[in-house]
Amino acid sequence: MPDVFGDLVGQDEAVVELRRAAAAAAAVLRAGAADRAPALVAAVPASGDAVATDDAATGGLDPSAGMTHAWIFTGPPGSGRSVAARAFAAALQCVHGTGCGECPGCHTTMGGTHADVRMVVPEGLSIGVGEMRALVLRAASTPSGGRWQVVVIEDADRLTEAAGNALLKAIEEPPPRTVFLLCAPSTHPDDISVTIRSRCRVVPLRQPPATAVAEVLVRRDGIAPDVAQWAAAAAQGHVGRARRLARDPEARTRREAVLAVPRRLTGVGAAFDAASALIEAAEAEAEASVTEADTTERAALETALGAGGTGRGAAGAMRGAAGQLKELEKRQKSRATRAQRDALDRALVDLAGFYRDALTMALRAPVAPVHTDTAALAGAGAQKWDAEGSLRRLEAVLACRAAIEANVKPRIAVEAMMLALWKG
């Protein structure tokens, strides 16, 4: 097994910084100064300079020069924010302090079973204050393995205001051995609050180059080089999407349907038909992705509540379980909505790539197309629309993504986009 940073594609500078921090964290433990961690891992200034240290506590070793108690991983979708956070968590739990990928700490963290690493992966549209308070309370306990309590919050931009305030209090007064790792698209106030940002060190990640993504697909997943290169370019540097395109025929079929949209826009009626088809495809994809999990969760909860029991009080127990079942249905509905929006966003990214190709061709820019298999269609569009028309269409797709992110109903946003694409 390679070391834990092996799957972090095209992020050499970030890997160097995280390795240095993991080594510094290990030095803190070796120096016997972990109980004084709040002083050793104080918040860093916005510039990301090295943190202040307490040389008296560490015998002059200055072990925390690369380490702090709160981090934010930023970058575009597919850059590997959650991959970087999980890898760093594994390096902190590594017995060698390097993220070797071979010790029990690395194995259990990467496998999601380490007792001192808590992963928060929001299934719904937001992370509520109740969930965050419970997480902060658990994170304040002493690490069972003697190293660090690590809290990884994927999509920290989904924190509600109240949840953000609960997290802020924990970051301002961190328990001695707790490290918070937050993932967000950027440090803009719309994604993460200014106060939380000011108390964290930021690790910016970039969109990995297609060549690096293709190399990983070939090396790790055994995908043929030509398929890997096509998928990496089509996914625009998004590692997960590239793997899905390379391995899943249904994902390729959905992409082809999306890229057929431009030639279907022949009138107002066709625009509305295309919008309905796009929404229905996203709904079907989302339903397929969550149905099995929903069924399993409901069956497990009903069994735990006594469903099918024949003993005394079994029927009464199920009658009293209505509230818990209703709460489960609410969570599952929120998860389905999130899955639908994620599926729709993937389609919009593919569509934006098409109009980007048309724009670069209209400008005769010396760059490779994103979608090589629709390059001829994009070229025809470039001749018909010219650069200004291609740009307007690209902006319409990006505006649709922004509207859905701002909680505009997806159908309304997509219909408005389709009309804008037709009108040009």
N, C-alpha and C positions, 0 to 999 in steps of 0.2 A: 504493500500500500504506500503511495507517495505521501509526502507530508501534507498537513491539513490545508495548506495554501495552494495546493496543486490545481484545484478547480477554479481558482480566482484568475480569470482570463484577462490578459492584457493590462494588469494593474501593478506593474513592477514597483513603482514608487510607493504605493500604499502597502504592499507586502513588506518592503524594507522597514517602513515606519511601524507596522504592526509587530514584526519580529523583534524590533528593538524594544518596543513596549512590553512584549511578553517576557523578554529576557530581564528587563528591569523589574517586572512584577515578581519573577522568580527570585531575583536578588533581594527584594524586600522580605520575602519569606525566609530566605537563607539567613538574612541578617537578624531574624527574630524580631522584626519591627512591625509585624502585621497588625498587632493590636493598636498601633498608633497610625493606622492607615489614613484617617481623615487628614492628618497633617502632611503625610507623605504623598498623598494623591489628591491634593487640593485642585480646585478647578483652574483651568488654564485661561490665559487671556485670549481674546478673539484671534490674535495673530497666530496662535498655535505654537508659541514658543515653549521651551521646556518649563516644567512646573517647578515651583519652589520646593525645597527639600529641607529635611531636618537632619543635618549631619550628625548631631549629637546622638540621635536615636539609632543611626545606622553605622556608627563608627567611622564616619567620613567616607562611606562607600558611595553615597549619593545614588542609591539604587533606583529611585523613582524618577530619574531625569527623563525617561521616555514614557512614563506611565501616569495616568490620571484615572479618576473613578467614573467618568461619564464621557461617552463618545457618541458622535453622530456620523453615520455613513451616508453620504449623499451621492447622487448620480442618476442618470436617466434610466428608464426601465431596461432591464437586461444587463446593466453594468455589473451586477453581482453584489448589491448592497447586503442582502441577507446571507449570501455565501461568505462574504467578508466577515460579517458579524459572527456567524457560526464558527468560522475558522479561527477567529481571534479568541472566541470563548474556549475552543478546544486547546489553543496554545496556552491560555491561562491555566487550564486544568492539567496540562501536560506535566508529567513528573520531571521532565528534563527542561521545561520552560522554553521549548523550541517549537512545539507543535509537530512532533516527530511523526505522528500518524500511526504509531505502533503501540504505544502504551495504553493501558486501560482508560486513562483520562481522555485521550484523543478519541479512542474507539467509541466510548459511551456518549461523548458529546456530539460527535458527528452522527451517531446513530439515534440521537434524541432521547437517550435514556439516562443521562447523568443526573444524579440526585440534586446537584447544586447548580444546574443550568436550567433556567426557565425560559421557554420560548413562547412569546405571545404572538400568535398569528391570527389576526382578526378575520373572522369568517363573514361578518356583516359589514355594514357601511361605516361603522364607527367603533371605537373602544370606549366603553362607558366607565364612569367613575367607580362603580361598585367593583368591577373587575380589576381596576388599577389599584384600589385600596387593598384588596385582598392580596394582590401580587406584591405590593410594597411591604405588607405585613410579613408575608412568607420570606421575602428576600432579606429581612432584617435578622433572620436566624443565623446561628453560627454554621459555617460550612461543614457538612458531615465528613468531607474528605480532607479537611485541614487546609484547603487552599483558598478558593474564592467562591462567593455566591455571584453568579452572573445572570443578569436579566437581559434578554434579547427581545426587543420590541420591533417586529417588522411593521412596516407601514405606520410609523409613528405620526404621520400626517393625519391619520384618522382619529387621533385622540380628541375627545370632546373637550370643551374648555374646562369643565370640572375635573375630568381625568388628567388633563395637563397640569392643573394646579396640584393634584395629589402627587403626581410624579415629581413636580418641581420641588415640593417640600422634601421628598426623599433625596433628591439630588443635592439640595442645599445642605442637608444634614445627613450625609451618607453613613450607613452602618460601617463598622471598621473594615469588613472584608467583602463589601458588595461593589460590583462593577455594573454600570448600566450601559447597554449598547443599543442605540436607537438607529433605525433606518428610515430615511425620508428622501423624497426626490431632490430637495434643495433646503437651504437654510432661510428661504423666504418666509416672512411671517405667516403667509397662508399655509405653509407646510409645517412649520415648527415655531413655537412661540419664541419671542426675542429673549425672554428671561431664561428659558431652558437652554437656548443656543449659547447664551453668554457663559454658561457653566459647564459646557462640554467642549471637548476637542473634536474638530471636524476632520474627517477623512474623505476627501473628494475622490470619487471614482469617475472614470470616463467611459464612453462607449467603446468597447473593445473592437479592434479592427477585424474585418471579416476573415482575414487570413489566420488570425489567432483563434477565432471561433472554429474555423474549419479544421485547424490542426487538432484542437481538443476533441471534436467529433470523431475524427479518424483515430486518434490515439486511445481515447477512453471508451467510445461507443462502438468502435469497429465499423464505422460507416465508410462506404467507398469514397475516395477522395473527390471525384467529380460531383457526387451527390452532396457531400459535405460543403464544397465550395458554393454550389448553387443555394443550398439552404442557408448558409451563413450570410450570403449577400441578400437573399430575399427577406431574412429576418432582421436585417439592418443592425447587426451586432448583438441582437438579443439571444443569449445562449440557449435559454429554455425554449424559445420559439423556434430556433434553428433545429434543435434536437427533435421537436415535435414535427416539424415539416419533413425532416429527413426520415422519420420512422413511422409516421402515422398517415396512411393513405387518406383517411377522412379529413385530416387537417389540410392536406393538399387540395382535396376536392372543394372544401369550404373557401380556400384562398382563391381557387380558380373562379368560383362563383362571384366572389367580391370583385376580382379584377375584370369580370365581364360587365360590371355595372356601367362604365363609361359608354359602351356601345349600345346599351339598352335605353339610354336617356333620349328618346325621340320625341317626347311631348310631355304635357302635364300629367296625363294619366299614367304614362310609363314611369315618370318620376315617383309618383305615389306607389305604383306597383313595386318598384325597386326598393323603396323604403320599407314596405311591408315585408318583402322577401328577406331583407337584411335583418330586420327585427325578429322575424320568425325563426331565422337560422340561428341567431344568437340565443333565443329562448330555448330552442331545441338542444343546442350544444350545452347550455347551462343545466337544463333538466337532466340530460344524460350524465353530466358530471357529478350531480348531487343526489340523484335518486337512490343509488345504492347506500350511500352514507346515511341518508334520511331514514330509510327503512331499517337499517341496522341499529341506529340510535333509538328509534321508537320501540323496536322490539326489546332492546336491552333495558330501556327504562320501564316498560310494562312488566317485564320479568322481575325486575328489582322491586317493583311496587306490588307484586303478588298476582299478576295476571295469570289465569289458568289454575290458580290455587283452589283447593276444595276444602280447606280447613275452616274452622270457625273464624269469622272476621275477614275472610278473603274478599267477599263482595263489598264490605264496608270500606276496606282499604282501597279498592279500585275507585269507589265513589269519591273518596277523599283525594285521589290522585289527579283529578281533573285539572287542577291549577298547575301542577307540574307538567302535565302533557300540553297544556295550552302554552306554557312558557317555552317548551321545546319547539312547538310549532312556530312560535314567534321567531326563535333563533334560526330555525331552518328556512323560514321565509326570507329573513334578512340575508342569509347565506346565498339563497337562490338569486336574490336581486343582485348581490355582489358578483356572483358568477356570470349572470347575464350581462352586466355592464363590462366585466373583464373580457368576455367573448366579443362583445360589440366593439370594444376598444381595439382588440387585435385586428378586427376587420377594418376599422378606420385607419389604423397604422398602415395596413397593406394598401388601402386606397390612396392614402397620402403619398406613399412611395411611388405609385403610378404617376400621379400628377407631378411629383418631383422629377421623375424621369422626363416627362414631357417638357417641363420647364428647362431642365439642363440641355435638352436637345434643341429647344427653341433658341437658347443662348449660345449653342455650340460649345458648351463647357466641356473641357477635356476630362470628364469623370465617367466612371463605369455606371451603367444603369443598375438600379436596385433589383428590378424584375427583368431579368434577361429574356424570359419566355414571352413577355408582352412588349418587348422593346419596339417591335414593328408598329404595334397599335399606338404606343406612346409617341412614336415618331410621326405617325399620321395625325395624331392630336396636336402635336407641336406645330405642324404646318397649318392646320386649320385654325388654331386658337392664337398663335404667336405667343411670345413670352408673357405679355400682360394677361391674356386670357388664361394661360396655364397657372400663373401666379394667383389669380383670383379664385380659381378652382381649388388650388392647394390650400389657400387661406380659408375657404369654405369648409373643407374637411377638418382643419385644425380648430376652427371656430366651433364646429359640432362637438369635438372632443372636449373643449373647454366648457361648453354649455352643459354637457352631461355630467362633467365633474362638478359643476355648480348646482347639480340636482334638478336641472330641467328634465322633464319627462323624455326618455330616449326617443319615443316615437315622434314627438313634436320636433326635437332637435334634428333627427335624421330626415324627416320630411322637408324641413327647411333647407337642409344641406342639399338634398337631391334637387330641389327646385333651383337652388343657386348654381349647382353643377350644370343643369340643363340650360339655364339662362346665360351662364358664363359671365 
